[in-house]
Amino acid sequence: MAISADMDNKPPTATIEAAHRRHLGALPFDDTRDFEDADRGFIAAQQPCVVKAADGRVVWDNDVYAFLGGDAPTTVHPSLWRQSTLAAKQGLYEVVEGIYQVRGFDLSNITFVEGDTGVIVIDPLVSTEVAAAALALYRQHRGTRTVSAVIYTHSHVDHFGGVLGVTTQADVDAGRVAVLAPEGFVEHAVQENVYAGTAMARRAGYMYGTVLDRGPQGQVGCGLGQTPSTGEVAIIVPTIDVRETGETHTIDGVEIEFQMAPGTEAPAEMHFYFPRYRALCMAENATHNLHNLLTLRGALVRDPHGWAGYLTEAIDTFADRADVVFASHHWPTWGHDRIVEFLSLQRDLYAYLHDQTLRQLNQGYTGIEIAETFAMPPALEQAWHARGYYGSVSHNVKAVYQRYMGWFDGNPGRLWPHPPEAIGPRYVAAMGGIDRVVEIAKGAFDEGDFRWAATLLDHAIFTDENHGGARQLYADTLEQLAYGAETATWRNFFLAGATELRDGNFGTPTTTSTTMAAQLSPEQMFDVLAISVNGPRAWDLDIAVDVTFLDAGTNYRLTVRNGVLVYRKVPADAATAQATLTLATKLRLLTLAAGDNTSPGLEITGDADALLALVGVLDKPDPAFNIITP
């Protein structure tokens, strides 16, 4: 059946509108302290708040969110509308005299800490262009201070990718600018963006709603911020690795006391305190929403028990000495009592999710069962900063279950299920055919049971993806689920799915930068090759190749047997290697794997066919794999 052309956005149903009215009555909308805090210290906005790359491409546009404010439309959960209105505020703000933030220039904040002669930059956003614009706005109002140091709070790209907008590799190499980061930063930063980078980036297009129209029926933000910028992403390797809690460094006359917090929101993360300013930076471990224990784009499952423990340690170590706590997202909190309350509730949020999931897990409940009935304490339900705008209680509970128990819930009937392409047609046939399934789904839609409708239509689409009735109703169903979602990332996922059902696969809007790939160690590059080997095609290969990197002065022996690539750091041995590959740089290995065997910087001796056989079994990742369709 042909796809229907009548696939325009639909208004919210009465079910969604009624749910919004209930939320308006249940949540403390008369508490406006967040609006006061978000506006406190405002100095100036950027007009217009649009940032372009050198080629004229727009990489950031905060003005597109001008529709936010006032009462929530019925197409957006009122709590999410409130959060997005707050997160869209942009400009230069004074945290305390001497510490300034530019907000609303990216998904994250950039912070400027004034030293004796220059300025320390904390977390230079996602991309070069927005970081440079933020630095220019700071300098416009605080004077042209030179950058004396850059601090990366943790290993996610929105906290380091714009580093070339605030400094240069030359200044770092010359010792004019220090770069501080938690131990393990580079390893985790490149692993997350390269190893599973293609799949994560494709799903991130759903999670952040990158291609969605901005507006009341489209993307209204991400909860943690509005959206990531799309400019040049880079990395400069830290010059100082912070390793221990209690470690102090004095940069440009400013003493900084560090607390390590690995395995929390990021594998490598740290908090730090500025005695001069009585200010505490909590990185991304205490923000004005419930965060993710397993992000929907994909990542390693995070440890809520450890996360809560580090928040307790931060309270005990710094709260009595702090007048303000700020983070790399959202707005600060001022005053001792409010700081303790804020950090304590954030701590209780992650501890409660962890402990209560495990309690029920040990009573035999599965992750999906626990998530369905999980109730937060009233104090957390009524705390705006504990609401699930970026992570949800539902998927975080399932993440805790996954962390301890894995994907299998213990029921043998679910141990070996058919994949979607096989189980969909079976369900559809059992229910009387695809037209009957769509009929049942339409009844569920009309009754407001959008979850059941989505389940039915998922099976229908995996039976016949071009069935116009199924495709249109599925898009309409996902749209209603989006309108009702308080979690911004859920809303974006639902709307992205509806968009692809209506308009086709939009692929991956962003790509990993070559500067990121260049920071891979030789071992990590070989890991990238190993996970690219098409095992069945390589079953019969028996290859031994030496790879010599001239820039690093090292050699590795690569072997491929039984479809497995193994590498060892050993001296080159032409007598036992079928071929020797000499490379001018590490990055040249990746360009060779991509099929470039003619550019300079590459020399092959021995049996060139052995090397070509290795390259010939490497698969290229697919940045446009299907998600909502087979």
N, C-alpha and C positions, 0 to 999 in steps of 0.2 A: 504494500500500500504506500502511495506517495506521501511525503511529509506535508502536512497542512501548512498553508501560508499564513493562517490566522494565529500567529504566535506572539502577539503583543503582550506587554506587561498587563497584569490584571490587578484590580483593587483588592484590598484585604476583605476576607469574608467576615461574617458576623461573629464567627467563633474567635477569630484573632482580635477583633475589636473588643469583644467582651473580656478576653484575657487581659488586654491592655488596661481596661478599666479596673480590673481587680488589682493589678500591680500598682496602679496609681493610688489606690486606697490602702495598700499594704506596706508600701515603702515610705521612708521618711523624707518626702520631697520638700518639707518645710525646713530641713537642715541645709543651710546655704554656706556653711563654713568652707567647703571646697572651692566655691566661687570666689570667696574672699581671699583664700590662700593662693589660688591660681592667678589672681590679679595683683597680689601684694608685690611690691618692689618693681612694678612695671616702669620701664624707662622709655622705650620706643618700639614701634612696630616697623616691619619692613613693608614699604609700599612701592610697587606691588610685591607681594610675597611669591614671586615667580623666579626660578633660577634656571638658567639655560647653560648648556654645554657650549664649547667653542664653536661647534658646527651649527648652533642655533636650536638644537633639539631641547625641548623643555624636560628637565630632569626633576623638577619639583614645582608644584603649584598648590600652595595652601589656600589661595583665594577661591579655588573651586569648591571649598567647603563653606562658602559664605551663606549657604542656605540654612546652616545650623543655627539654633537659637530659638527662644520662645517655646511654646508648647509643642510636644512631639506630635508628628502626623501619625495617622493610624497604620501606616506602613512600617513603622519602626517601634520597637519596644521602648517605652518611655524611659526606662533606666539606661538603656544603651544610648538613646538620644542625649540624655543628660551627660553621660560620660564623653561622648563624641564632641559635644559643645565645649566641654572643658579642655579636651585634648587638642582641639583645633586652635586654641588661643596661641598667638605667635608674637615673637619679639624678644627684646633684651630685657632681662629682669635682674634686679639685685637680690641675691639670697641673703647676704649680710654685706656690710661694707667691706669690699675686697674680694668677694666671690660673686660671680655673675653667671647667669645661664641664658643661652639662646634656646628658646623652645619653639616648636611649630615649624622647624626647618627640615624635619625628617621624622622617621618613626621614633627616634631617640632624641635626647637632649645633649648639647655640648656645654661644658662648664669651663669658666675661665677663673683661675685663682691667681690673684696678683701677688707677685713676689717683690723682692727688694728692687729689682731692675726690670724684670720682664713679667711674663705671664705663663702659668702652667695650664695646659689644656687637658681636660678630662674627657675622654671618649669623643673623638672627632667624627661622629655620624657615619653614614653609610658610604658617602661618595665625596670625591674631591671638590666638586663644584659647590655643594651646599655647605661644606665645612669652610671653604674660602669665603662664601657669602656671610656666614655667621661670624667669622673672625672680623670681616670688614665692618659689620654692624657693631660689634663690640668696640672696635677701634674708633669708629665714628663718634662714640659717646664717652669712651674712657681713655682715648689717646693711643698713639701708635707704639704700643709696647711690643718688644720682640718676644717670640715664643722661646721660653727657656727649657721647657720639658713637655712631654706628652705622657699621659697615663692612660693605659687601657685597663678598664676595670675587669674585663673578662673577654672570652674568646669568641663572641658572636660578632658578625660582620658589622652590625649597626653601631659598634663601639670602637672600631678601628679603621673601617674601609675608607674614610675620608682623610686619612692622615696627611696625604700630599697636598691637601688644601690648607694646612696650617704649618707645615715644615717641609724640608726636602731631605732626601737621602744624603746629599752632600753635607748639609749642616749636621746631621746626625753622625756621619762618618768623621767629620772634623771635630767632634766633641762639643759643638756649640749647643746642641739640643740633646737632652737625655730622654730615653724612652723607657718607661717602667711598665711592667706587666707581671701578673702572677706566674709562678713557675709552671711550665707546661703549656703556656699560652700558644706558642707557634704551632706546636704539634697538634693541639686540638683545633685551632683555627683552620689549619689547612685540611685536616682530616674531615671536618664537618662539611667543608665547602667543596671537597674533591671526591672522597671515597664514594659517598652516596649522593654527590652533589646534583647529578642530573635528575634523579628521582625527587629529591627534596625541592629542587627549584621548580619542577613541574607542579608539584603539589602546593608549593608556596604561591603559585599563581592563583590557585583556588583560595588558599587561606587568607591572603591579603587582598583578594578581589582586585588584582592589578589591572585587569582589562575592563572591569565593570564601570558603567557610568556612575559618576558621583551624583547623589541626589536621594531624596526620600524613598524612591523605589529601587535604589541601587546601593553602592558602597557608601557608608557613612563614617567609616573609620575601622580601626583594628582593635580598639580597646586600650592597647598599650600606647598607642599613638595613632596617627591617621593612616599612614602607609609608608613603606620604604621609598627613598629616593632612587633614581635610576641612572645615576651618573657613573663616573669612573671609580672603580673599586681598587684599592691598593693596600699594601701592608709594608711597614718598616719593622724589621726585627728588633725586639727590645734590646736595649743596652744594659738594663738592670733587671734581673729576675728576682722578684720578691718571693722569699721561700718560707718565712716563719712568721707566725703571729707574734706581735710585739716588736717586730723589726721596724726600725725607724730610718728614714732618709731625710736629709735636709737639701731641698732644691731651691735655688735662688733665695736663700735665707728663710725659707718656709719649712718648718719641721712637719713631717708626715708620719703618723703611726699606723701600721698596717695590721689587719686581721685577715688571715687566710680563710677562705670559704669554698674549698674545692668540692665538686660533685653536687652543687646546689643547682641554681638556675643554669649554670654552665659548668663544664668539667674543670675549667680553670677560672676562678673568680676570687675577688678580694674586696673587703671593705677598708676604709681608711678614715683617719681623724686628723683634723688640723687644729692643734692647740691654739695657734695664734687667733683663729677665727671662731673657736669653739663650735666647729661645724663637723658633722659626720656624714660621709658619703656611703650609702648602702648599695652601690652598684645597681643590680637589678633584683635584689633579694627582698626588698620591701618597697613595693610600688602601690599605686592606688587602684589595684584590682587583684583578683586571684590570678596567679600566673599558671603556667602549664607545668605539669609533671611529665607529660608526654605531649609535645607539640604536634598539632595535626599535620604539619608538613613532614613530620618524621624526624626523629633524633633518638639518642639513647634515653632510656627512662631515668628520670631524676630521682634523687633521694630525699623525700620530704622529712624523714626523721633527722637526717643530718642538717637539712635546711633549717628546721626548727631549732636545732641545737646551736647552730651558728648565730641565729637571731637572739637566743637567750644569752649567749656569750657577748654579743654586741651590746645588749642592754646592760649587762653587768660591768662591762669594760668601759663603755663610753657615755651612757645616758646621763650620769650625774655631772659630766663635764661638757655636755653639748647644749647649745641654745637652739640649734637647728639641725634637722636631718633632711638630706636631699638625696636624690637618686638620678639615674640616667634616663628615667622616664617620668612624666607627670610633674607635679609641683611639690615644693618642700612642705615640711611641718615644723612649726616653731613652738618653743616653750617646753620646759622640762616635763611637765605632766602630760602634755599632749604627745610628746615624743615617746614617753614610756607606754602610753596607751596605744599609740599607733604600732610601735614595734611589738608590743605584747600581743595585740590582736592578730597581727600578721604571723607571729610565731604560732599562736593557737590555731590559726587557720590551717597551716601545713601539718602541725602535730595532730590535729583532730582528724584530718583526712587520712593520715597514716594509721593512727591507732585504731580508729573505728572500722576502717576497712579490714585491718588484720583481725580485729575481734570477730567480725561477721564471717570473714574468710575461714576462721577456725571453727565456726559453727556450721560450716558446709555450704555457705552461700557462694555463688559464682560472682565474677566481676559485674556482669550485666544485672544480676539480681540485686547486688548491693547498691549499685548506682541508681537503680530504679526507686529504691525506698530510702535512700540516704538523706538524712535531715541534718542541717547545720544548727548549732545552738543559736538562740534568739539574738544574742549580742553580735554574732558574726553575720546573721541574716540582715541585721539592721545597720551594719557598718558599710558605708558606701565603698570603702577601699578594700573590702573583702568580697565584693560582688564579682561574678565570673564573666568579666568582659573579654578577657583574652584566653584564659583557661576556664573550663567549666567544672563544677563539682562532678558532673556525670563522667566526663572523659578522664578526669584526674583520678577518680576512684578506680576506674578500669586500669589506669596506669599503675596504681599501687598493686592491684591484683597481678598485673602482668610482671611487675618487678619481682615479686616473690614466687609466683606460680606459673608464669609463662602463658602461652596462648591457649592451652588445653584446659578445659574446665573439669575434666575428670569423667565426664559422661562418655562411655564407649561409643554411643551412637553418634557422637560428634567428633570422634577421633579421626575418621577418614571420610569426610564429606566430599561430595562432588564439587568442583569449582563452579563459579557462576555460569560459565558458558554451557555447562552440562546440566546443572541442577535447574536452571531457569526453564528450559523446555519441558523438563519432567513435571515441574509444578504446574506450568501452563496447561499441559495435556491433562493432568489430573483434575484440573478445575474446569475442563470443558473447552479449552481453546483460548486463543489470545483475545478474541472479541469478548468472550465471557469474563476474562480476567479484567479487561478494561471496564466492563460494565460494573463489576464488583468494586473496583477501585473508584469509579465515579460515585457509587453509593457511599463509600467511606469518605471521599472528599466532601460530598454534600453534608455529611453528618459531622464534619470537622475532625475526623480521625485521619489526619494527614500522615502520621507515621505508618499506619497500616496501608494506606494508599501508596505511599512511597515503596514499601516492601513489595507489594503486588506488582507495581509498575517496573521496579528493578528487574523482576523475573521476566516481565513482558518484553522489556527492551533487550534483555540478554537472550530472548528467543527470536525477536525480529526487531532490530534496531530502527528499521524504516517504517514501522507501523505508525501511521500518522496520528491515530487516536491515542495510542499509548504514549507517544513522544510528547504530544501537546499537553495531555493531562499530567504527565510526569513533570514537565516544566512548570505547569501551574501549581502543582503540589509542592514542589521544592520552593517555589516563590512564597507560598503561604507559610511554610516552615521558616523561611528567612524572615518574613515580617514579624513572626512571633518570637524570634530568638533574641535573648538578652546578650548572649556571647557573640561578639563581633565576628570572631573567626568562624563560628557556625553559620552566621548570616552570610558571610562571604562564600563559604563552601556551598551552601544551598543555592545562592544566586549564580555562582560560577557554573554549577551543574546545570541549572536552568538555561544559562546562556549557551553552553555547548550543545544542549539539546535543541535549542532554537536556531543557533547560528553556526554550529560546527566547532571542531576542536581549535582552540586558540593557542595551543602549544605552550612554550615557556617564554614569558616576557623578558626574563633576565638571564644572563650567562655569567659563568665564573671567569674572572679576569686572569690574564696571563701573569700579572704581577703576583697573584695568589699562587698560581701553579709553580712559579719560579721559586717559591719558598719551600717547596717540597724537598725533603732530604732524598738522597738517592734511594734509600730503603723505601720511603713512601712512594716514590715514582715506580719502583718495581712492584709495590703492592697494587698500584693503579693498573699496571700491566697484568698482574696475576688475576685480578678480578675482571679483566676484560677478555681473558682467554675463553674461547668457545670450547668447552670441555669435549663434547662429542667429536668436533672436528679435529681435535688435537690428540685423540686417544692413541693414534699410531705414530705420533712423532716421538723421536728420541734425539734431542738436540742439546748441545753444550756450546755456549757462546760466551766469550769474555767481553765485558763492557768496561772501557776505560774512560774516566772523566778527566780531561786535562785540567779543568778549572779547580777540581778538588784533589787531584793527584791520587786518585783511588781507582781500584779495579774490582769488578764483581764478576763472579761466574754465575751465569744463568743456565739452568737446565729445564727442559720441558720433557716430562715423562708422565704417562697415564693422565694426560690432560691437566697436569699441575705444573705451574711455574715456580721454581725454587731458586733463591738467590743466596750467595755467600760472598762475603768480603774477603777475597784471597788475592795473592799475586797473579798476574797474567801468566798463562802457560800455553803458548802457541802449539805445543806438542800434543796437548789433550783437548784443545778447543777446536771445534770445526770452523769457527770464524771468530775474528776479533773486531770489535766495533770501537773505534776511537772517536770520542765526542768532545768538541770544544767546550760545551757547557751542559749542565744538567738538563736544561729546558729543551735542548736539541733532541733528547731521547723522546720526549712527548710528541714533538713535531714528526719524528720518524714513525712513531706508533700511529700517528694520524695519516700516514701515507706519504710523507715528504722525504724521499730518499735522494734528492738532487741538490737541495740547498747547501751552501757552505757549512763547515763545522762538523763534517761527517767523513770518516775514512773507514773502509771495510777491507780487511785482509783475510785471506783464507777462502772458505766456501761461502760465497755470497748467497747461494741458494738456501743455506741453512737459516740465515737471518731472514730472508724473504719468507721462508716457511713459517717462522715464528710470527712475523708481522701479519702473515696471511690468516692466522687463526685468532686475531684480536678483533672482537666485536666493538663497534662504536655504539655508545649509549644513545637512546632515543629520547630527545627532549619533548616529543609530542605524543607520547604513548597515551592510549585511551584510558579514561578514568570512569566516565559515566556510561560509556557504551562498550560493547565487546571489543 
